[in-house]
Amino acid sequence: MKLSQTFAKTTKTAPGDEVSESAKLLIRAGYIYKEMAGVYDYLPLGMRTLDNIMQVIREEMNALGGQEVRMTALQPRDAWEKSGRWDDKVLDVWFKTKLNAGGELGFATTHEEAFTRMLKTYISSYKDLPLYVYQFQTKFRNELRAKSGIMRTREFMMKDLYSFSRTKEEHDAFYEKVAASYTKIFNRLGIGNDTFRTFASGGSFSKFSDEYQTLCEVGEDIIYLDREKNIAVNEEVYTDEILNELGLDKSKLEQHKAAEVGNIFTLGYKYSEPLELEFADEEGKRQKVFMGSYGIGPSRVMGVIAEKLSDEKGLVWPEEIAPYKYYLVAIGDKANEVAEELYNKAPEQIIFDDRKNARNGEKFADADLLGIPYRVVISDKTLAEDKVEIKKRTESDTKLLPLTEFIVKLGQK
């Protein structure tokens, strides 16, 4: 990316109705554009960051044996009526629409029914199980109060994985594998130290569930955390009975505000029974499929990372998900020629601030605002020593690096 050629510009101001710092920073830095309350566009930098977050999740889902698909957002009424979730009294965040030819459709808030119905075509024998299928898809929820920027929206990206097992024991083993995978994902995304497996209500899915909650002052949940045991309890199920069941001492628990970034549910037969998803076991007897579901909101995670890791200068992205690794600035004509050559070697790693009408101080400020992991400055002075000046976003000191060494780094992914 060359900044002179991108339409998205940085700005010193953000919409006055934004509450969260992450939303203000993402808008100011040109990562997102606000269409309306709870609805945001992802601009080039924002899309690259979101895609990188999704790729981390994708790699871990594939490592679990997950198979990626893409389901439709439009959902027919009948499957959801069979599960009991078409009724707004049961699931009160539906967006629904009527067809001109007659009939009613919903924009899926989640996809348990859709996956269950689809897999009736492909699951018939115990030999077809276990099966793990997932997708990344835009979801729609008619939130009463959309706030906190991309941390709470009416249209958002969701990764939902569904497991289909022969027995509860088979399901339970996979459930714990997903839990371990989630821990790895949040570590890779840079928020693992502040993200905790949290015992919670299952909502419309199941009696109880496990949430993954990240400590965050603008989060909408209250959790009670046992740091020694590395587990938390959501305020909504915070009872003496639950604490005893989990072996937690109330006197050792810390109260925190937190933002939910993921969840895992044991569904059991909640959907396979009404939608008649069955398989023939080794003896030919018909058995119901035992199910689970596992969600992570990449767009919400992006907002939480922006909220958690930013500083007074702007965004701070971990290297694995940053839209680009290096922010390149050239000072001087000869330096600009060398910068062009470096950019052409690795355009996927470099933002080249080639703006001719921007002062150097303005470029440095934008490098910090955008949160790119490394700022690299080439000047006639550094070239005289065959070096470049490099500064890590999270550090105050700059270092001189041999130009040849930097070129080697560009060849490393």
Secondary structure as UniProt FT lines:
FT   HELIX           3..5
FT   TURN            16..17
FT   HELIX           21..28
FT   TURN            29..30
FT   STRAND          32..36
FT   TURN            37..38
FT   STRAND          39..42
FT   HELIX           44..63
FT   TURN            64..65
FT   STRAND          67..69
FT   STRAND          74..76
FT   HELIX           77..83
FT   TURN            88..90
FT   TURN            92..93
FT   STRAND          95..98
FT   TURN            100..101
FT   STRAND          104..107
FT   HELIX           112..119
FT   TURN            120..122
FT   HELIX           126..128
FT   STRAND          131..140
FT   HELIX           149..151
FT   STRAND          155..165
FT   HELIX           168..188
FT   TURN            189..190
FT   HELIX           192..194
FT   STRAND          195..201
FT   TURN            203..205
FT   STRAND          208..215
FT   TURN            217..218
FT   STRAND          221..226
FT   TURN            227..230
FT   STRAND          231..234
FT   HELIX           235..237
FT   HELIX           240..246
FT   HELIX           250..252
FT   STRAND          254..268
FT   TURN            269..276
FT   STRAND          278..280
FT   TURN            282..283
FT   STRAND          286..288
FT   STRAND          290..296
FT   HELIX           298..309
FT   TURN            312..313
FT   TURN            319..321
FT   STRAND          326..331
FT   HELIX           333..345
FT   TURN            347..349
FT   STRAND          350..353
FT   HELIX           360..370
FT   STRAND          374..379
FT   HELIX           380..383
FT   TURN            384..386
FT   STRAND          387..392
FT   TURN            393..394
FT   STRAND          398..402
FT   HELIX           403..410
//
